């Protein structure tokens, strides 16, 4: 009921720029289609009219890797209308489709420009407007026709989408039985594996029994359903699928084909396969000579950074899937209606697109109830930006809180901790009429978690979901299972029952998780991703005051204790396992934090420089050194190896996910010659890439400029983890520095080989004679070889960027 429709505002984030450019083309075309065609009859009765041309273009944009030249020219015309718009002009023309940042439009504009600049249109009659050139000229061109056909060549083994083209277009009984036999084999093997796992894990039999029962009771009605739906699809489907098999291209609409051969194919009886094959051969020659690659199938960033082909597009699958999609069939008449069998594929796609266009136009233009905002950046940076710029967004009519947040499994890649501080503040408060929720799930490594509480604890250091509610005012309104979707809602009043000692104990656990994580095997097939840093800890401290309402002096006194002492007394558990598992905490222990005290003080000092609200002002900060804080740069011998020896030989060491620096006053001794068995993951990765003979001979021959390189271990750094020594106060000679910046996406080898770090000018003078090594802060192994800190140079004043995605 549009008369009473509420205002609906969507915000799309974490979208690849090429995918967003496709969305921009799609939404602007659908909006235009809804404006020019008030009914579907205007399209179905004139397949060469403007509305039909938009439907044809949308069909080829998303379901074909090549397209007729006339359709391609139409695509270029649409791109041309968009690509010249400034960010202000785009916002004015499409107020219902705003971007979050002008930089978002710049990135989309670059991709549109890349798609526009294709050699396939050379020689076409064009207007005098010069072609746009907003993209990186180093991006490779859109592939030509032969390359494009090879790139999207159909696989050797066909799947169920192809079965409809076999004898008479039906799925044979033999084929169905083979599929069922394969699925039965899969089910039997899965049950056997579960039984073996159950024996190996006697403490958790119920979970395995549940899965075993599930697989034993599984049936395959989906096959019968598939056959039924295939029979309900238009008969024309079988002719067009056969054409697709022969040419790997979509058959043009009957009134848009241009050449006589396409109209002839439309008129053929589906049983006349011999004539169809002959005509398809002629059509294939026309396609090779006159058709054009579909540029929007190509993502320039993937073309640049990936040596292997990232595309897995199968035009036949996409084609057939569109027929079987419920939305497509429901938008037509009853699928069993015989009249539907007279329709061609274009009739289904155009009807579907018009229905969407009509709904979109009604919501946007008629009642002005719909806004679709979009952002290319990641959801954590986006939500932080929303919090920092809430007043400006409200002035522009943009929301600052949302009633639904769909996070999918992004916490698998970031840990849940930053979602609490960055994303949850953008969730609306519950009311009597509505309970806003953030939905998330686990898709990676699901089997390593005992339950969802285990998953939450490993990232947030809170043992149970009930304690999450008490400490963070967040309620998980779903089952405590790692296999379910989970919904989080606010219940902030529960934090009123938390005392200072409970808060102190929990913040100690969070800090220990960050600075003293459990030793991890980075070569394990199953890995937990939990990339936490000291700024994440300070974010949580700030969150406790600004969002949850804890007394400011509670949090500041806890910080003061960490800043002022080399060791603290606490019951907080130290991380001991991977993934981390909670054990009851009863005894008070003394934990040595001397190696991390300087790092924490530095991060707090930078935080205070950039935090206008100053929720965190520990008394200990009065003792901080004054003076300018500089950003320094030093060569670090580090690179992204990508599995080849040449990169290791060229730049020195492999790329770790979490980096820090370790400062030592004396040049550290090589531990690889000792009897220790604690081999670093860097050395292990090198051993796996090369056998020892190859490794030694290769590096010996190229080591003329390096100190005492006698084996593969030296260029890759030290084998021994420093974690045990970090915990011993009297033997500790280390200073950890995690306030570093490294651009892991640079295309410039020189930049990949450099790390920037931030320290006060006075401290740098004191540390100039120290040696610095790169350090994996998630495994405590050195990376690369020690460098004298005095070799660093100043590159600028300290700038703390909340939204920087490449900051470690």
C-alpha positions in Angstrom: 0.0 0.0 0.0 2.0 3.0 -1.3 -0.3 5.5 0.4 1.0 4.4 3.8 4.4 3.1 2.9 7.2 4.0 5.4 10.4 5.4 4.2 12.9 2.6 3.3 16.6 3.4 3.3 19.1 0.8 2.3 22.9 1.1 2.6 25.0 -1.3 0.5 28.6 -1.8 1.6 31.7 -4.0 1.1 31.1 -4.0 -2.6 33.8 -4.5 -5.2 34.0 -1.4 -7.5 33.4 -3.4 -10.7 30.3 -5.0 -9.1 29.1 -1.6 -8.0 29.6 -0.2 -11.5 27.4 -3.0 -12.8 24.8 -2.1 -10.1 24.9 1.5 -11.2 24.3 0.6 -14.8 21.5 -1.8 -13.8 19.6 0.5 -11.4 19.8 3.5 -13.7 18.5 1.4 -16.6 15.7 -0.1 -14.6 14.7 3.4 -13.4 14.6 4.6 -17.0 12.6 1.5 -18.0 10.0 2.2 -15.4 9.7 5.8 -16.6 9.3 5.1 -20.3 7.1 2.0 -20.0 4.0 2.3 -17.8 2.8 -1.2 -18.8 4.5 -4.4 -20.0 2.3 -4.3 -23.2 4.4 -1.4 -24.4 7.4 -3.7 -24.4 5.9 -7.0 -25.6 4.1 -5.4 -28.5 7.2 -3.6 -29.8 10.4 -5.5 -29.4 12.4 -2.9 -31.2 11.1 0.0 -29.1 13.1 1.9 -26.4 11.8 -0.1 -23.5 12.5 -3.4 -25.3 16.0 -2.2 -26.1 16.7 -1.7 -22.4 15.5 -5.2 -21.6 17.7 -6.6 -24.3 20.7 -4.8 -23.0 20.1 -5.9 -19.4 19.7 -9.5 -20.7 23.1 -9.4 -22.5 24.8 -7.5 -19.7 24.3 -10.1 -17.1 23.7 -13.4 -19.1 26.1 -13.1 -22.1 29.8 -12.8 -22.4 29.4 -11.5 -26.0 26.7 -9.3 -27.5 25.5 -8.0 -30.9 27.2 -4.8 -32.0 24.0 -2.8 -31.8 23.5 -3.8 -28.2 27.1 -3.0 -27.4 26.7 0.5 -28.9 23.7 1.0 -26.7 25.8 -0.1 -23.7 28.5 2.5 -24.6 25.8 5.2 -24.9 24.5 4.4 -21.4 28.1 4.4 -20.0 28.8 7.7 -21.8 25.8 9.3 -20.2 27.1 8.4 -16.7 30.9 8.5 -16.9 31.1 12.2 -17.6 29.0 13.1 -14.5 30.9 14.7 -11.6 30.1 13.3 -8.2 27.8 16.3 -7.5 26.0 15.9 -10.9 25.4 12.2 -10.2 24.0 12.9 -6.8 21.7 15.6 -8.3 20.4 13.4 -11.1 19.9 10.3 -9.0 19.1 11.6 -5.5 17.5 8.2 -4.6 20.8 6.4 -5.3 23.4 8.3 -3.2 26.9 7.3 -2.5 28.5 7.6 1.0 31.7 9.3 -0.2 32.6 11.2 -3.4 35.5 8.8 -3.7 33.0 5.9 -4.2 31.8 7.6 -7.4 35.4 8.2 -8.5 36.1 4.5 -8.3 32.9 3.5 -10.1 33.7 6.2 -12.7 37.1 4.6 -13.3 35.6 1.2 -14.0 33.0 2.7 -16.3 35.7 4.5 -18.2 37.6 1.2 -18.5 34.6 -0.6 -20.0 34.0 2.3 -22.4 37.6 2.4 -23.7 37.4 -0.8 -25.7 39.0 -1.4 -29.1 35.9 -3.3 -30.2 34.1 -0.1 -31.1 36.9 1.3 -33.4 35.3 2.2 -36.7 31.8 2.7 -35.4 30.0 5.9 -36.2 30.3 7.9 -33.0 29.7 11.5 -32.0 32.6 13.9 -31.7 32.8 13.7 -27.9 36.3 12.4 -26.8 36.3 9.1 -25.0 36.5 9.3 -21.2 39.8 8.4 -19.6 39.4 8.3 -15.8 40.9 4.9 -15.2 44.4 3.5 -14.6 46.0 3.2 -18.1 48.0 0.2 -16.8 44.9 -1.9 -16.7 44.9 -4.5 -19.5 42.4 -4.0 -22.3 39.1 -5.9 -22.5 39.9 -9.2 -24.2 39.2 -9.6 -27.9 36.7 -12.1 -29.3 38.9 -15.1 -29.5 40.3 -14.6 -26.0 36.9 -13.9 -24.6 35.5 -17.1 -26.1 38.4 -19.1 -24.7 38.0 -17.4 -21.3 34.3 -18.5 -21.0 34.6 -21.8 -22.8 32.1 -24.4 -21.7 33.6 -27.1 -19.4 34.1 -30.6 -20.6 31.7 -32.1 -18.2 28.1 -30.8 -18.5 25.8 -30.4 -15.5 22.1 -30.7 -15.0 21.5 -27.6 -17.0 22.6 -29.4 -20.1 20.4 -32.5 -19.6 17.4 -30.8 -21.2 19.2 -30.7 -24.5 19.6 -34.5 -24.7 17.3 -36.7 -26.8 13.9 -35.0 -26.9 14.9 -32.5 -24.2 14.0 -34.7 -21.3 16.2 -36.0 -18.5 16.6 -39.7 -19.1 15.9 -42.2 -16.3 19.5 -43.4 -16.6 20.9 -40.0 -16.0 18.7 -39.5 -13.0 19.8 -42.8 -11.5 23.5 -41.9 -12.0 22.9 -38.6 -10.2 21.1 -40.4 -7.4 23.9 -43.0 -7.2 26.5 -40.2 -6.9 24.6 -38.5 -4.1 24.1 -41.8 -2.3 27.9 -42.4 -2.4 28.5 -38.9 -1.0 26.0 -39.5 1.8 27.6 -42.9 2.7 31.2 -41.4 2.7 30.0 -38.5 4.9 28.4 -40.8 7.5 31.6 -42.9 7.6 33.7 -39.8 8.2 31.4 -38.6 11.0 31.6 -42.0 12.7 35.4 -41.9 12.6 35.4 -38.3 14.0 33.0 -39.4 16.8 35.4 -42.1 17.9 38.3 -39.5 17.9 36.2 -37.1 20.0 34.5 -39.1 22.7 33.7 -36.0 24.8 31.2 -34.6 22.2 29.2 -37.5 20.8 25.8 -35.7 20.6 26.9 -33.3 17.9 28.1 -36.1 15.6 25.0 -38.2 16.3 22.8 -35.3 15.2 24.7 -34.9 11.9 24.7 -38.7 11.3 20.9 -38.9 11.7 20.6 -35.9 9.3 22.5 -37.6 6.5 20.8 -41.0 7.1 17.4 -39.4 6.7 18.3 -37.3 3.7 16.3 -37.8 0.5 16.7 -36.6 -3.0 13.3 -35.1 -3.8 15.3 -32.2 -5.4 15.9 -34.3 -8.5 12.1 -34.9 -9.0 11.5 -31.2 -8.3 14.2 -30.3 -10.9 12.6 -32.5 -13.5 9.1 -31.1 -12.7 10.3 -27.5 -13.0 12.2 -28.3 -16.2 9.0 -29.6 -17.7 7.2 -26.5 -16.7 9.6 -24.3 -18.5 8.7 -23.1 -22.0 9.5 -25.5 -24.9 11.4 -22.7 -26.6 14.0 -23.1 -23.8 15.3 -26.3 -25.5 15.8 -24.6 -28.9 17.6 -21.7 -27.3 19.7 -23.9 -25.1 20.8 -25.9 -28.1 21.8 -22.7 -29.8 23.7 -21.7 -26.7 25.6 -25.0 -26.8 26.6 -24.6 -30.4 27.5 -20.9 -30.3 28.1 -20.1 -26.6 26.0 -17.0 -27.1 22.4 -15.9 -26.3 19.9 -16.1 -29.2 18.8 -12.5 -30.0 15.1 -11.7 -29.6 13.1 -12.5 -32.7 12.6 -8.9 -33.7 16.0 -7.7 -32.7 18.3 -10.3 -34.4 19.1 -8.3 -37.4 20.3 -11.1 -39.7 17.8 -13.5 -41.3 19.5 -16.5 -39.8 18.4 -15.6 -36.2 14.8 -15.1 -37.3 14.9 -18.5 -39.1 16.1 -20.2 -35.9 13.2 -18.7 -34.0 10.8 -20.1 -36.5 12.2 -23.7 -36.3 10.4 -26.5 -34.7 12.2 -27.8 -31.6 12.5 -31.3 -33.0 14.2 -30.1 -36.2 17.7 -30.4 -34.7 19.5 -31.0 -38.0 18.4 -27.6 -39.4 19.0 -25.9 -36.1 22.6 -27.2 -36.1 23.2 -26.0 -39.6 21.7 -22.6 -38.9 23.7 -22.3 -35.6 26.9 -22.9 -37.6 26.1 -19.9 -39.8 25.1 -17.9 -36.8 28.4 -18.7 -35.1 30.3 -17.2 -38.1 28.3 -14.0 -37.7 28.9 -13.9 -34.0 32.7 -14.3 -34.4 32.9 -11.6 -37.1 30.4 -9.0 -36.0 29.6 -9.4 -32.3 31.5 -7.7 -29.5 32.8 -9.0 -26.1 30.7 -7.9 -23.1 33.1 -5.6 -21.3 31.3 -5.6 -17.9 32.1 -9.3 -17.5 35.7 -8.1 -17.0 36.9 -6.7 -13.6 40.1 -4.7 -14.3 41.4 -5.2 -10.8 41.2 -9.0 -11.1 42.8 -8.7 -14.6 45.7 -6.9 -13.1 46.4 -8.7 -9.8 45.6 -12.3 -10.7 47.7 -14.3 -13.1 45.1 -17.1 -13.3 41.7 -16.5 -14.7 39.3 -15.7 -11.9 36.1 -16.1 -14.0 33.9 -19.1 -13.5 31.0 -17.8 -15.6 29.0 -20.5 -17.4 26.5 -18.8 -19.8 24.4 -22.0 -20.0 24.0 -22.2 -16.3 23.0 -18.6 -16.0 20.6 -18.9 -18.9 18.9 -22.0 -17.5 18.9 -20.7 -13.9 17.0 -17.7 -15.0 14.3 -19.9 -16.3 14.0 -21.9 -13.1 14.1 -18.9 -10.8 10.9 -18.6 -8.8 10.7 -14.8 -9.3 10.9 -15.2 -13.1 8.2 -17.8 -13.3 5.9 -16.1 -10.8 6.1 -12.8 -12.7 4.6 -14.6 -15.7 1.3 -16.5 -15.9 0.8 -19.9 -14.3 3.9 -21.9 -15.5 1.6 -24.8 -16.4 -0.5 -22.5 -18.7 0.1 -23.8 -22.3 0.2 -20.3 -23.6 3.5 -19.8 -21.8 5.1 -22.3 -24.1 4.8 -19.8 -27.0 7.2 -17.4 -25.2 10.9 -17.1 -25.9 13.6 -16.5 -23.4 13.5 -12.7 -24.0 9.8 -12.7 -22.9 10.7 -14.0 -19.5 13.7 -11.7 -18.9 11.9 -8.6 -20.2 8.8 -9.3 -18.1 10.9 -9.8 -15.0 12.9 -6.6 -15.6 9.8 -4.6 -16.2 8.2 -5.8 -13.0 11.3 -4.8 -11.0 11.4 -1.4 -12.9 7.8 -0.7 -12.2 8.2 -1.4 -8.5 11.4 0.6 -8.3 9.9 3.6 -10.1 6.8 3.5 -8.0 8.8 3.6 -4.8 11.3 6.2 -6.0 9.3 8.6 -8.2 5.7 8.3 -7.2 5.8 8.0 -3.4 9.5 8.8 -2.8 9.8 6.1 -0.1 13.0 4.4 -1.3 16.6 5.4 -1.0 19.5 3.0 -1.9 22.8 4.4 -0.6 26.0 2.6 -1.5 29.6 2.5 -0.3 32.6 0.6 -1.8 34.6 0.6 1.5 34.4 -2.1 4.1 31.6 -2.2 6.7 33.9 -1.4 9.6 35.3 1.8 8.1 31.8 2.7 6.9 30.2 2.4 10.3 33.0 4.3 12.0 32.5 7.1 9.4 28.8 7.1 10.1 29.5 7.5 13.9 32.1 10.3 13.3 29.8 12.2 10.8 26.4 11.6 12.3 25.4 15.2 12.4 26.3 15.8 8.7 24.4 12.6 7.7 21.3 13.7 9.5 21.4 17.1 7.8 21.5 15.3 4.4 18.6 13.1 5.4 20.7 9.9 5.6 20.3 7.5 8.5 22.8 7.1 11.3 21.2 4.0 12.8 19.5 1.0 11.1 16.8 -1.5 12.0 18.5 -4.4 10.2 22.2 -4.9 9.7 23.2 -7.9 7.6 26.9 -8.8 8.2 27.0 -12.3 6.7 30.2 -13.9 7.8 32.5 -10.9 7.8 33.4 -11.5 11.5 35.1 -14.7 10.2 37.7 -12.4 8.5 38.0 -9.7 11.2 37.0 -11.3 14.5 33.8 -10.2 16.3 35.5 -7.6 18.5 35.7 -4.8 15.9 32.0 -5.5 15.1 31.1 -4.6 18.6 32.8 -1.2 18.6 32.3 -0.2 14.9 29.0 -1.8 13.7 26.8 -2.3 16.8 26.6 1.5 17.5 24.9 1.8 14.1 22.1 -0.5 15.2 18.9 1.2 16.4 17.5 0.8 19.9 14.6 -1.6 20.4 11.0 -0.3 20.8 7.6 -1.7 21.6 6.9 -2.1 17.8 10.3 -3.4 16.6 13.5 -5.1 17.7 16.4 -4.1 15.4 19.0 -6.8 15.0 22.4 -7.4 13.4 22.5 -10.7 11.6 25.7 -12.7 11.3 26.9 -16.2 10.8 29.9 -18.5 10.6 30.9 -19.9 7.2 34.7 -20.6 7.7 36.0 -23.2 10.1 32.6 -23.9 11.6 33.7 -27.3 12.9 36.5 -26.0 15.2 33.9 -24.4 17.6 32.2 -26.2 20.3 29.3 -23.7 20.1 28.7 -20.1 19.4 29.9 -19.1 22.9 33.3 -20.6 22.0 33.5 -18.6 18.8 32.5 -15.4 20.7 35.0 -16.0 23.5 38.0 -16.6 21.2 37.5 -13.1 19.8 36.0 -11.0 22.6 37.3 -12.8 25.7 33.8 -13.1 27.1 33.1 -16.8 28.1 29.3 -17.0 27.7 26.5 -15.3 25.7 24.9 -14.4 29.0 28.0 -12.5 30.1 28.1 -10.7 26.8 24.7 -9.3 27.7 26.0 -8.3 31.2 29.2 -6.7 29.9 28.2 -5.3 26.5 24.4 -4.9 26.7 24.1 -7.1 23.6 21.6 -10.0 23.5 22.1 -13.0 21.2 18.5 -13.9 20.2 19.4 -17.3 18.6 20.6 -20.7 19.7 24.1 -21.2 21.1 25.2 -23.2 18.0 28.0 -22.5 15.5 25.9 -23.8 12.7 23.0 -21.3 13.0 22.5 -17.7 11.9 22.8 -15.4 14.8 21.0 -12.2 15.6 22.2 -9.5 18.0 20.0 -6.9 19.6 20.6 -4.2 22.2 19.8 -4.8 25.9 21.9 -2.0 27.4 20.3 -1.8 30.8 21.9 -5.2 31.6 25.3 -3.5 32.0 24.0 -1.7 35.1 24.6 -4.9 37.0 28.3 -5.1 36.1 30.8 -3.9 38.7 34.2 -2.4 38.2 36.1 -5.6 39.1 34.2 -7.6 36.5 34.9 -4.9 33.9 38.6 -4.9 34.9 38.9 -8.7 34.6 37.3 -8.7 31.2 39.4 -5.8 29.8 42.5 -7.6 31.0 41.5 -10.7 29.0 40.9 -8.5 25.9 44.4 -6.9 26.3 46.0 -10.3 26.8 44.3 -11.7 23.7 45.8 -8.9 21.7 49.4 -8.7 23.0 50.0 -12.3 24.1 47.9 -14.5 21.7 48.3 -18.2 21.7 51.0 -19.7 19.5 49.3 -20.7 16.2 50.3 -23.0 13.4 49.9 -20.8 10.3 50.1 -23.8 8.0 47.1 -25.5 9.4 44.3 -26.0 6.9 41.8 -24.6 9.5 42.6 -21.2 10.8 40.9 -18.7 13.0 41.2 -15.1 11.7 41.4 -12.7 14.7 43.4 -9.6 13.6 43.3 -7.5 16.7 45.5 -4.6 17.6 46.0 -2.2 20.5 43.8 0.4 18.8 41.1 -2.2 18.9 41.6 -2.4 22.7 41.4 1.4 23.0 38.3 1.4 20.8 36.7 -1.0 23.2 37.6 1.1 26.2 36.1 4.1 24.5 33.0 2.1 23.6 32.5 1.2 27.2 32.2 4.9 28.1 30.6 6.5 25.1 28.1 3.8 24.1 27.6 1.6 27.1 27.8 4.3 29.8 30.4 2.8 32.1 31.9 5.5 34.5 34.8 7.2 32.8 37.0 6.9 35.9 36.6 3.1 35.9 38.0 2.7 32.5 40.7 5.3 32.9 41.9 3.7 36.2 42.2 0.3 34.4 44.3 1.9 31.7 46.4 3.7 34.3 47.3 0.4 35.9 48.4 -1.1 32.5 50.4 2.1 31.6 52.2 2.5 34.9 53.4 -1.0 35.8 55.7 -3.5 34.1 53.5 -6.3 35.6 50.0 -6.6 37.0 48.2 -8.9 39.3 45.1 -10.4 37.8 42.9 -13.5 37.5 42.6 -13.0 33.8 43.4 -16.1 31.8 46.3 -16.0 29.3 45.5 -17.4 25.9 46.9 -20.9 25.8 45.2 -22.7 22.9 44.1 -22.3 19.4 41.2 -21.6 19.1 41.2 -20.1 22.6 39.0 -21.9 25.1 37.9 -20.5 28.5 38.9 -22.1 31.8 37.6 -20.9 35.1 39.8 -18.2 36.7 40.3 -18.4 40.5 44.0 -17.8 41.3 45.6 -14.4 41.1 48.8 -14.4 38.9 51.4 -11.8 38.1 51.7 -11.1 34.4 54.8 -9.4 33.0 53.9 -6.8 30.4 57.1 -4.8 30.2 57.7 -5.6 26.5 54.3 -4.0 25.7 54.2 -1.1 28.0 55.9 1.4 25.7 53.7 0.3 22.8 50.5 0.9 24.8 51.8 4.3 26.0 52.5 5.3 22.4 49.1 4.2 21.1 47.4 6.1 23.9 49.4 9.3 23.1 48.3 9.1 19.5 44.8 8.4 20.5 44.6 11.5 22.6 46.0 13.6 19.8 43.2 12.5 17.5 40.2 12.0 19.8 38.2 15.2 20.2 35.9 13.8 22.8 38.7 12.6 25.1 36.7 9.9 26.9 40.1 8.2 27.7 42.4 10.5 29.7 44.3 8.3 32.1 46.3 10.2 34.8 49.4 8.3 33.7 49.4 10.4 30.5 50.7 13.4 32.4 54.0 11.6 32.5 54.2 11.0 28.7 57.1 12.7 26.9 56.2 15.9 25.0 57.4 16.9 21.6 56.6 16.0 18.0 55.6 12.5 16.9 57.0 11.6 13.5 56.2 8.9 11.0 59.4 7.1 9.9 60.1 4.7 7.0 62.6 1.9 6.8 63.4 -0.9 4.3 62.1 -4.1 5.7 62.9 -7.0 3.2 59.3 -8.2 3.0 57.0 -9.1 0.2 54.0 -11.1 -0.9 55.5 -14.3 -2.2 52.6 -15.7 -4.1 54.3 -19.1 -3.9 57.3 -18.5 -6.2 60.9 -18.6 -5.4 61.8 -15.6 -7.5 59.9 -13.3 -5.1 61.7 -14.7 -2.1 65.1 -14.3 -3.8 64.3 -10.8 -4.8 62.9 -9.2 -1.7 63.8 -11.5 1.2 60.8 -12.8 3.2 57.2 -13.8 2.9 54.2 -11.6 3.7 52.6 -12.2 7.2 49.1 -11.0 8.0 49.9 -9.4 11.3 53.1 -7.3 11.7 54.9 -5.5 14.4 58.5 -4.5 15.2 60.7 -5.8 17.9 63.5 -3.4 19.2 66.6 -4.9 20.8 69.7 -3.0 22.0 72.1 -5.8 20.9 72.2 -7.6 17.6 70.2 -10.8 18.1 71.9 -14.1 17.7 70.7 -16.6 15.1 68.8 -19.4 16.9 68.5 -21.7 13.9 71.7 -23.7 14.7 70.5 -24.7 18.2 68.6 -27.7 19.3 65.3 -26.0 19.5 62.4 -27.6 17.8 60.3 -24.4 17.7 60.7 -23.7 14.0 59.1 -20.5 12.8 56.3 -20.6 10.3 58.5 -18.6 7.9 61.1 -21.3 7.7 58.4 -24.0 7.4 56.7 -22.2 4.5 60.1 -22.1 2.7 60.7 -25.8 3.4 57.4 -26.6 1.9 58.1 -24.6 -1.3 61.5 -26.0 -1.9 63.5 -29.1 -0.8 66.5 -28.3 1.3 69.0 -29.0 -1.5 67.4 -26.5 -3.8 67.0 -24.0 -1.1 70.6 -24.0 0.0 72.1 -23.9 -3.4 69.8 -21.1 -4.6 70.4 -18.8 -1.7 74.1 -19.5 -1.4 74.5 -18.4 -5.0 72.6 -15.1 -4.5 73.8 -14.1 -1.0 76.8 -12.0 -1.9 75.3 -8.9 -0.4 74.0 -10.4 2.8 75.6 -11.3 6.1 76.6 -14.9 6.6 73.8 -16.5 4.5 74.7 -20.2 4.7 71.2 -21.8 4.5 67.7 -21.1 3.6 66.8 -20.1 7.1 68.9 -16.9 7.3 67.2 -14.8 4.6 63.9 -15.7 6.1 64.7 -14.7 9.7 65.0 -16.4 13.0 63.3 -19.8 13.6 62.7 -19.4 17.3 59.5 -17.8 18.8 60.2 -15.1 21.3 56.9 -15.6 23.1 58.3 -17.4 26.1 60.9 -14.7 26.8 58.3 -12.0 26.5 56.7 -13.4 29.6 59.8 -13.4 31.8 60.4 -10.1 33.5 64.0 -10.4 34.6 65.2 -11.8 31.2 63.2 -9.5 29.0 65.3 -7.3 26.7 62.6 -6.7 24.1 60.4 -3.7 23.2 57.4 -4.4 21.0 56.2 -1.7 18.6 53.0 -2.3 16.7 52.3 1.2 15.7 53.3 0.6 12.1 51.8 1.0 8.6 52.3 -1.1 5.6 50.4 -1.0 2.3 50.0 -4.7 1.5 48.2 -3.9 -1.9 50.9 -1.8 -3.5 51.9 -2.6 -7.0 55.3 -1.0 -6.4 57.9 -3.5 -5.2 59.8 -0.7 -3.6 56.8 0.3 -1.5 56.0 -3.3 -0.5 59.6 -3.5 0.7 59.2 -0.7 3.2 57.4 -0.3 6.6 56.4 3.0 8.2 56.3 3.3 12.0 55.4 6.1 14.4 57.5 7.2 17.5 58.2 10.5 19.2 61.2 12.3 18.0 62.9 12.2 21.4 62.4 8.4 21.6 63.8 7.8 18.1 67.0 9.5 19.1 67.3 7.2 22.1 66.5 4.1 19.9 68.7 5.0 17.0 71.4 2.4 17.9 68.8 -0.3 18.5 68.2 -3.2 16.0 64.7 -3.7 14.7 63.2 -6.8 13.3 59.8 -7.4 11.8 57.6 -9.6 14.0 54.5 -11.6 13.5 52.4 -10.5 16.3 50.1 -13.5 16.0 52.9 -16.1 16.3 55.8 -14.2 17.8 58.3 -15.2 15.1 60.8 -12.8 13.6 60.4 -12.1 9.9 63.4 -11.0 7.8 66.7 -9.9 9.3 67.5 -7.2 11.9 68.1 -3.7 10.7 69.6 -0.7 12.5 66.8 1.7 13.4 69.0 4.6 12.6 68.6 3.8 8.9 65.0 5.0 9.1 64.0 8.4 7.7 61.3 10.9 8.6 58.4 10.9 6.0 55.9 13.1 7.9 54.1 14.1 11.0 52.0 11.5 12.8 48.5 11.3 11.2 46.1 8.8 12.8 43.5 7.9 10.2 40.4 6.1 11.6 39.4 4.9 8.1 42.8 3.7 6.8 42.3 0.1 5.7 46.0 -0.7 5.2 47.0 0.2 8.8 48.3 -2.8 10.8 
